[in-house]
Amino acid sequence: MIGMSSPGKPLGWRKRIGVLSPTVIETAAYDFYRLAPEGVSMCAITANVEHWSKENFKQSVLDPLVTAAKYLASRNVDYIMHCGMPVVTTRGKGFEEEIVRIITDATGLPASTSIRSAIRALVHLRIANVAVLTPYPQELHQSALTFLSASDFRVVAEHTEDVVFKRLQDVTPAQIAAAAMRLVAGAPAADGIYIPCNQWAAADAAPLIEDKLGIPVVTGAHADHWEAFRTLGIHDRIGGQGRLMLSLSDGAPRAATAARRA
């Protein structure tokens, strides 16, 4: 069964993925254990961010980054996933690689950030003209658009639902899917859709959107997990969760191409 351990084997007997989450582990845990193949586990800690705030991100996530990464490494994880796209995009293009360097230097482990993983996923699915749907307030939403443009994507449509930080979990997959369909209705040039944030139900919305629109969707959760799995050589078939996750079982060549581009 996906995400479960075999009798007689410890949790995470194949791989353990460390997660640095900016806030509560709720939708993130639900998404992970629906997607993770047997024997792949999550070891997560939270920075307890309270609200949408660049300064709060710095105090809660960035300042204790090395300590948090070393703690996860002490739990024998194989990879560290740094979640929270605005934590990085509000600092500008190039900061995603700086975060990875800090984590890797401190722990010796492979790592990625949410926006870095998303960029690689967008390239992997050949999405050049992207429609962007976020839950962020305007300042953070604009930082995502600027970051994507600086990464050589053309943003052909964009919208934010501007969700209250501690109510993200209340937005339903159907609501997210409906917002995405409205967005793309005015953007026939879109090759695909990017829906960041692991704190709302975008992963459940992705298959609904792809079934209706016939174009690929990259969500924050899917991109984070796809990047972690492929980095660790996990290429199990993950069906029913959208094109990105299914593409893991295609093998390594396309993933390697995406990594070189990103």
N, C-alpha and C positions, 0 to 999 in steps of 0.2 A: 504494500500500500504506500502511496506517495507520502513522504514526510515521516513515516513511522519506522521504528527499529525492528529488526528481526529478533525472534526469541533467542536468547542466549548471546546476543551481541549488544554492546553498549550503544546508547544514543550517539549518533554522529560517528559511527564506526568507519564510514567512508571519508567524510570530510566534515569539519566544523567551521562554520562561517561566523566570524565576529561582526557584530553590528553596533556602530556608534549612532544612536538615534537622538535627534534633538529634543524629542519629547516622548510621551508615553508609548509603550509597546502594546498596541491594541490591534489596529488593522494590519500592522506590519507582521505580527505573529500569525494572524489568520492567513494572510497572503502567502507567507513563507511556507507554512506547512501544507498548504494546498498545492504548492508548486514544486517543493523539494523532492527529489527522488529518494527512495529508500536508503537509509544510512547517512543522509546529509542533514545536519542539524544546525540550529541557530543559537548563538550565545550572544545575547544582546544586553546593552546597558543604555540608560537614558541620561541626557543632560538636563532634563526638566525645564526646557524653555517654556516660558509662561505666555508669551504673546508674540505677534509679528513685530519684531524690532531688531534692527541691525546691531544696536548696542547690546541687547539681550543675547543675541547670537554670539557676540564676542565674549561676553562674560561667562555664558553657560556652556558654550561649545568649543570655541577656539582657544581660550586661555588654558583650559585643562586638557587640551587635545593629547599631548604627549603622555600625561599620566593615565588618561583613559585608554589610549592605545596600548600602553605597556601592560595595563591591567588585563585587557583582553588577551594579549599575547601570553600572559601568565596562566591563562585558562586553556592553553594549548590549541588555540584556533589556527586554522590554516590560511586564513584570508581575513582582511578587515574591510568592511563596507561602511563608508562614511556617508550617512544619509542627511538629507536636508538641503535641497537645491539652493534656496535663497542664502543660506549661510555662505555659499561660495560665490554665487552670481553677483551678490551685492558688493563683492570685493574686486570684481572685474576679471576679464579673460586672463588666463595664466595662473590664477590662484588655485584652480583645480589641481594643477600639477604640483604646486607648492605643498598643498595638503597631502597629496600622495607621497611626496618626497619626505615630509616630516614623519608620517606614519611609518614608512618603510625604513627610514634611517633609525627610528626609535625601536623598531621591532624585528626588522629583517623579513617582514611578511609582505606578500603582494597586497595591494589595496586599490581602491578607487573611490571616487566621489559620485554622487547622484548625477550631476550634470555631465561629468566625464563619461560615465556609463551610458547616459542617454545619447550623447553625441555619437558614441560608437554604435549604439543600436540604430540610430537614424541612418547612419552611413551604411550599416549592414543591410538594412531594408531598402536602401537606395531612395531615401526620402530627401530630396533637395529643396522642394517647395513645401514648407511645413505650415500647418494650421496649429496654433497653440492655444490650449484651454487650460487655465490655472484657477486655483482657489484663492490667490493672493491679493492683498491690497495693491493699489496701483503702483506704488514705488517698487515693490518686489516683483510684480508682474513685468514692469518695464525693464528691470534688471535682467530678467530671463530673456526677453526679446533682444536686448542689446547683446547679451552673451551669445545667443544663437547666431545673430548677424555677424558677430566677430569671429564665429566659427565656420563661416562660409555657407550658412543656410539662408534661404530666402523665406522670410515670414510673410505668407500670403493672406493670412487671416489670424486675428487674435482676439481673445476675450477672457476676462476674469469674472468668476462668480463672486469674488470678494467675500469669502466665507469667514465668519468669526472663528478665531483660532481654535477655541475649545469646543466648537460645534462641527468640526470637519467630519467626524464620524457619523453625523446625522444625515449627511447628504447621501441619497440613495444612488445605486448604479444607474437606475432608470433616469434619474435627474441629470446625472453626468452625461449619459448617452444622448439625451434629448438636447442638452446644451451643445454638445459636439456636433450633432446633426444640423442644428440651426447655424452654427458657425460655418460649417463646410458648405452649406447650401448657397452661401454667397461667395464661395471661393472654389470655382471649378478647377483651378490650376493646382490645387493641393495634391501632393503625392501621398500625404499621410498626415497623421495627427499626433501631436505630443501633448500628453496630459501629466505634468509632474505632480509630486507630493504623494508620499506613502501614508498619509494620515486620513485620506478619504478613499472611497471605494472605486477608484479608477480601474484597478485590475479586473474587477467584476464587470465594469462597463465596457472594457476593450472588446471582448468577443461580440457583445451586442452591437457595437458601432461597426466593427468589421463586417458582420453579417448583413447589416443594412446598407452600408456605403461601399463595400468592396475595396477599401483602401486600408493599409496597415495602420495600426495604432501602437505608439510607444508610451507606456505609462512609467511613472517613477519606479514603482515596485518591480514591474517586469524588467526594466532596464537594469536595475541594481542586481536582481537575481540572475538574469541572463549573463551579465558580465562576470559575476562571481563564479557561476557554474562553468562557463567556458574557460575561464582562467585556470580553474582547478581540473580541467579535463573531463568535466561531467557532460556527457552528450546523450543522456537518456531522452527518450521520446516523451514530451510533455504535451499532450493533446487537450483540446477544449479550452485553452487559455490564451488564444490569439496567436498570430503569426510569428511574433518574435520568439516566444517560448518554444513553439513547434520547430523553429529553425535550428535549435540546438542539435537536434538529431540529424541535421544535414551534414554534420561533420565540421572539421576545422578550417577548410580553405577559405570560405567566405568570411569567417570570423577573423582570420589572420589578415585578410585584406582590410577589413574595417579597422583593426588595430593600427595598421600602418598609416591609414588616412588620418585617424584621430591623433 
